[in-house]
Amino acid sequence: MYLDANHIIKKKITFYSNNSSNANQLDIAYGIDEKFFLGCAVSISSILMSNTNLEFSFHIFTNHLSCDFEKNLKLLSEKYKTNITLYLVDDIGLSKLPTTKNWTIATYFRFIIADYFYQKIDKILYIDADIICTGSLEELFTLSFEENIAYVVSDKDAIWWDKCATRLDEIKLSKSYFNAGFLLINLNKWQEFNINDKALELLSDTNKSKKFTHLDQDVLNLLLLDKVKYLNRKYNQQVSINYELKYKNKNNTYLPNLDQAILIHYIGPTKPWHTWANRYKCSQYFINAKLQSPLKSTPLLPATTATQMRYCSKHKMHQKKYFSGIICNIMYCLKKLTKN
């Protein structure tokens, strides 16, 4: 499967447009659909708020446009005097690739990003839109790739790595398996090793793709084996808000210490911008960033899908909001019955 980003990008909108060349600028890219518009805007705002002494240029690849989203990006770019560029993607060519209820076709936009910026810049930081910044990213400006393709951060723990190694039939993954929500990419090496074509070929093979439960994250772990350098967990500290459901005592939750994190990654189907998740301590990093941003009056998002309604019900019951929990559960059942 061949991917040509220049033919896939249908439209480009740039906000602020500071045309001065800055060699010390870090380019940061996101690949999203409309469900992540709010998360992406707050993510950008959190980076800018936490790094007022550094220069960035942001690039958002999406298959959907929204006047409200464009308005928020314009406000962000003007407030922080930073370039933000929006790219409208034609995703038809990616439609045959596997997806899940949690991972949509937007997960493959990172391949478009790597292809588009090759020969334009030397490196780019790809991050998921459910990541919030709480500290300095200055170290990322000066890292040397040497002969490596990317800087990454490990996913979960050694038990998980062993499971991935077994599932993907690659023993070396038992030493470490990375989360693809953070990729500081050496674009020249990425192209040299033909990562895009190899990844899309594997994902297009229906026989091989069955074992890729984590889609392109699995594939990238295989293709980048021995070609990455690992950064401290603080650059992709993962936390699932659904962990809160495991414990009745909120002081005894299975949550990592987020105070030392620089980039907090909200994994899983429940996000801090959901109306049923904003009260938890771990969500406050997002909520605080939102309140200090031009999006402070933007409402949080209600449950719209069956999966969201199911988790909304569980969280409401956990929070002892029993009536709301019952209503959410009824809505979930109706949604499942109508298969919408």
N, C-alpha and C positions, 0 to 999 in steps of 0.2 A: 504494500500500500504506500503510495507516494503522497507526500504532503507539501504543498507550496503555499506558504502563508500569504504571499503577495496576491494570490488569486482568491484566497479564502476571506480576507478582510474586505468587507463591503463599504465601510465608512469609518472615518477617523475624525474625532472631535478633540481639539486641544483647548484646555482652559489655562489661562494666565499667559502662556507662551513667552517665557523668558528665553530668548534665542541665544543668549551669551553662552559660549562653550565653557564648561567647568570640568576639568580633569578630575577633580576631587568629589564629583557627584556620584551618588549611588543610585542606580536604576532599580526600582522595585516593581514587580509585576504580579497581577492577580488574574485568575481565570474563573469567572463566575456566571451563574444564571441569576434571574431576578430574585430568587429567594435569599440571596446573599448581598443584595444592594446595601441594606442598612449596616450589616456587619462589615462590609468592605469600606464604607465611608468612615465608620468609627475607627476601624483599623488604621486607615491612613491618618486620621486625626490624632490618634494615640502616638504614632511614630513621630509626627511633627511636634507634638507637645513635649515629648520626651527627648527630643534631639534638636533643640533650637539653634545649636551651633553648627549643624551639619546640613549639607545640601543634598536634596533628593529630587528624583523625577519619577513619577508614578505612572504606570501603564495598566489599564484595566481592559481585559478581553472578555467580551460577553456576547451572547446570542440574542440579547433583548435590550431595547432602549426604553427609558422612562424619563419623562419630563422632570419629575420630582428628583430622581437620581442625578440627572444632569445639573439641576439647580443646586443640589447639595455639593456636588463636585466643584461647581463654579464658586460657591461660597468658601469652600475649603481652600481652593487655589488662591483666591484673592486675600483671604485672611492671612495665610502663611507665605504668600508670594512664592508659590511653588508650582511647577508644571505638573498637570495631571492630564493624561491623554486617554480617551475612551475609544476602543476599537470594536466595531460591530462585526461579528464573525458569522460567516455562512457555515453552519455545522452539518449540512447535509452529507458531506463526504465522510463524516465521523459517525453517522447514524447507525452503521452496522456493527460498531464496536460494542462490547458488552457494557451494561450498566446495572445498577442495583437501585433499590428504593432510597438508599442514602447517598449513593454516588451517581450523579447524573453525567451526561455527556460533557459537561463543563470540566470534568477532571482531566480531559484530554487537551484542553486549551493550553496546558503547559508545553505541549509539543509545538503548537503554533507559535508560542512565545519564543522558544529556543530557535526555531527556524527563522522567524521574522527579524530577530536582532543579530543574527550571525552577520559578521562583517560591518555592522553598524557600531557595536560596542564590544568590549572584550568579555564582560561578565554581566550577569543580571541576577538579582535575588528574587526568586519566586517564593511567595508565601500564600498560604490559604487565607481566605477572607474571614475566618473565625479565629484569627490571631490578634491579640492585643499587645501593644508594646508598653513596657513600664520602665525602661531604662535605656542606656546609651548603646547605639549600634556602631560606635566609632571603630571598634575592632574589625568589623567586617569590611571596612574601607581599605585596609592594609594587608589583608591575608594573602599569602603567596600560594598559588595552586601547585607550583612545581609541575609535575606531570599528571596531576589528578584532574578528573573531570568535574568534580563538585565537592563542596563542603556540605555535610549533612549532620543530622542529629539522630541518635538511636531511638527506636520505638519500644516502649514498654520495658520488658526485662528479659533476663536470660532464658526463663521458662518459655516465653513467647518466641524468642529467637529459635529455640530448639524445635518448636512446633512448626515454625515457618520453614526451617531447614528440611524437616521431614516432608511437609506438604509440597514443597517446591523441588524436592530431591536434590538439594545442594547443601552438602555438609558444612561448607564454609560460612553459611548464614547463621550457624549456631554460635559464631563468635560475635555477630552483631547484625541487626536488621534495622534499617532506618525508616523513619516516617517521612513521606514525600511532601508533607505540608511545608517544609523548609528546604529549599534547594538553592544554594549559592553556586551558580553554574558558570563554568569555564566554557564559554560559547565556542571557542576555536577547537577545544578538545572534544566537546560534544559532537561537533560536526565531523571531526577527524575520525571518530569511532562510529559514525553513522548511527547514533543512538535512536533518532526519530524513526528511521526506516525499520530498524531491527525491532524496536518496541511495537510499532504498529503492525508489523508482520506477525509477531507472536500473538498479539491481541486479536488479530483477524482470523487466526487459526482456531476454529471451533473445538478441535480436539485438545489442543494445548491450553486454551484459555479457560477450560473448565476448572483447572486447579488454581487459577488466579482469583481467589476470593477477594483480594484487595486490589484487583485490577492493575492499573499501571504502576502502582506502588510495588507490587510483587515483581513486575517485569523490570522496573528500574533497579531493584535490588539485585536481580540476576545480571543485568547488563553492565551495571557499574561496579560489580564485584572486584575488589582490590584496586579500584580506581577512584576512591573517595577518601576524604579525610573527615574525621569525626570532631565535632565541636561539643563543648559542654552542654549538658541538658538545658541550661538556662536559656538557650536560644530556640528551644522548642519544647517548653514544659507543658506536657499534655495533661488535661484534666477533663473528666466527663462529669457534667452536672448530674447525670443519672446515678452517679455513685452516691449521691445524697439519699437515694431511696433505700440504700442498704442498711441505714442506721436510724434508729429512733432518737438517739442522743446526738444532737448536732455537734457536740464536742468530741465525738468519737467517730469521725467519718474517714472513709478510705480516700483521703485527698492528699496530694503532695503539698509540700510547703511552697507556696507561690511567692512569698515575699522576696526571695532571691532571684526570681525569674526575670528575664528581660523580655522574652516573647512567650506569652501564655496562649496555648492552643486549646480551644474548646472543642474537643472531639466528640463524636456521637451525635444523635439526632436532636437532642435538646440543646438549644443555644441560649446565650445570655440575653439575646434580644427578643426571646419569647416571653409572653406575658406571665406564664406560670413559673418562670425560672429566675426572675430578677431579684428575689428576696434573699437568695443564698449568699453566703460570704464569698464564695469563689466567683460569683457573678459580678461582684462590686468593682472589679478592675475594669470590666467593660462599662458598667453603668456610670462609674466616675468619669471615664473617658468621654462617654456620650454627653454627660451633663456639662462638660467643659468645652464641648465642640459646637459648631453651628447647627448640629442636629439635635440639640438638647430638647426641643419641643416635638421632635418626631416621635409618634407613638410606637410602643413596642408591638410586636406582631402576634396576633392570635393564632390558635390552631386552625389549620385549613385542611390538612390531609388526615387520613385515618391514623397513620403512625403518630402524628403530632397530637391528635385527640386522645389517643391511648396514653401517651406519656403525660399529657396535660391532666388527665384523670388521675393517674398515679401520683403525680406531684401534688395535686390539690388534696387528695386523701392524706398524703404524707404530711401536708401542712395543716391538717385538721380542718380544711375547708370542705366539709363533707357534701354539702349541697352542690357546690360548684363541681366537685369531683364526680358526683352522680350524673349531673347534667352532661359533663364532658364524656362520660362513659356511654350515655345514651346516644350522644352525637356520634361517637365512635362506632357503635353498633349499627346505627342507621347508615353511616358512611360505608361500612363494610357490606351491608346488604345491597346498597345501590351500586357498589363497586366503583365509586367516583373518587 
